[in-house]
Amino acid sequence: MKLKLVLATLALSLTTAAMAGGATDAIKAAKSAQKAAAAEGFEWRDMGKMIKKAEKLAKEGKTKKAIKIANTVVFHGKAALKQAALAKSAGPHF
């Protein structure tokens, strides 16, 4: 149930970022994805670095690149949540 709620929140964040089209919203969605992945114990190594890079690019006015990187973090967050779900059922089955 908790995982479904996290996935729904993540999907809503991604939709909001895509609709607004702004770097700020995309970075917010990326941070939300990172937080959701961390809550499940599956935050991927470079997510934080990528968010910092997106923030730097946004400050420099390179909005398209910032959004692209932030959206990649959101994708990684979704993949990390899938990984967490699969890990719960992993192991030898006799």
Backbone torsions as a table, in degrees:
resi	resn	phi	psi	omega
1	MET	NA	-44.9	-179.3
2	LYS	-61.5	-41.0	-179.4
3	LEU	-64.2	-39.4	178.7
4	LYS	-63.7	-38.8	178.8
5	LEU	-65.6	-42.3	179.0
6	VAL	-63.8	-43.0	178.7
7	LEU	-63.8	-39.6	178.8
8	ALA	-65.1	-41.7	178.2
9	THR	-63.7	-42.1	179.5
10	LEU	-64.1	-42.5	178.9
11	ALA	-64.0	-39.8	178.0
12	LEU	-64.6	-40.9	178.5
13	SER	-62.8	-43.2	180.0
14	LEU	-64.4	-42.0	179.5
15	THR	-62.8	-42.8	178.8
16	THR	-61.0	-44.3	-179.4
17	ALA	-64.7	-40.7	-179.0
18	ALA	-68.1	-37.7	-178.8
19	MET	-70.5	-43.5	-177.7
20	ALA	-73.1	-37.7	177.0
21	GLY	76.0	3.1	-178.7
22	GLY	-92.3	151.8	179.5
23	ALA	-63.6	-36.9	-179.2
24	THR	-61.0	-44.8	179.6
25	ASP	-68.0	-38.5	178.9
26	ALA	-64.7	-39.6	178.9
27	ILE	-68.4	-37.5	175.7
28	LYS	-60.7	-43.7	178.7
29	ALA	-63.4	-38.7	178.7
30	ALA	-64.9	-41.7	178.1
31	LYS	-65.1	-37.2	177.1
32	SER	-64.8	-41.6	178.2
33	ALA	-64.0	-41.0	178.9
34	GLN	-63.6	-44.2	-179.5
35	LYS	-63.7	-41.4	179.3
36	ALA	-64.4	-42.0	179.0
37	ALA	-66.0	-40.3	179.2
38	ALA	-65.6	-36.2	179.7
39	ALA	-63.4	-30.0	178.0
40	GLU	-89.2	-4.9	180.0
41	GLY	82.3	20.6	-176.7
42	PHE	-129.3	35.4	176.6
43	GLU	-67.9	130.1	-179.7
44	TRP	-79.5	150.7	-170.0
45	ARG	-52.3	-47.7	-170.3
46	ASP	-94.8	6.0	-176.9
47	MET	-59.5	-45.1	179.6
48	GLY	-63.6	-42.2	178.7
49	LYS	-62.8	-40.3	-178.9
50	MET	-67.0	-37.9	178.1
51	ILE	-64.8	-44.0	178.0
52	LYS	-60.3	-40.3	179.0
53	LYS	-65.5	-41.0	178.5
54	ALA	-63.2	-40.7	178.2
55	GLU	-63.3	-42.1	179.6
56	LYS	-63.3	-45.1	179.5
57	LEU	-63.6	-38.0	179.1
58	ALA	-64.1	-40.1	177.9
59	LYS	-65.4	-31.6	179.4
60	GLU	-81.3	-3.5	179.4
61	GLY	87.2	8.8	179.5
62	LYS	-92.6	69.5	-171.6
63	THR	-62.5	-45.5	-177.2
64	LYS	-60.3	-44.4	179.7
65	LYS	-66.3	-40.0	179.9
66	ALA	-62.3	-44.1	179.7
67	ILE	-65.4	-40.6	-179.9
68	LYS	-61.2	-44.7	180.0
69	ILE	-67.4	-43.0	179.5
70	ALA	-62.8	-40.7	177.8
71	ASN	-65.9	-31.9	175.4
72	THR	-64.8	-40.0	177.6
73	VAL	-63.2	-40.4	177.7
74	VAL	-62.2	-43.0	176.9
75	PHE	-60.3	-43.5	178.3
76	HIS	-63.4	-37.4	177.8
77	GLY	-62.4	-43.3	177.7
78	LYS	-62.8	-43.5	179.9
79	ALA	-64.5	-37.9	178.4
80	ALA	-65.3	-37.4	178.1
81	LEU	-68.5	-36.8	174.8
82	LYS	-64.2	-41.6	178.9
83	GLN	-61.7	-41.4	179.6
84	ALA	-63.3	-41.4	179.7
85	ALA	-65.1	-41.1	179.4
86	LEU	-70.1	-33.1	-178.6
87	ALA	-66.0	-28.3	-179.8
88	LYS	-65.9	-29.5	-179.5
89	SER	-104.6	8.6	-178.6
90	ALA	-76.5	159.8	176.3
91	GLY	126.6	172.4	179.7
92	PRO	-72.2	138.3	177.1
93	HIS	-117.7	112.2	-177.7
94	PHE	-101.8	NA	NA
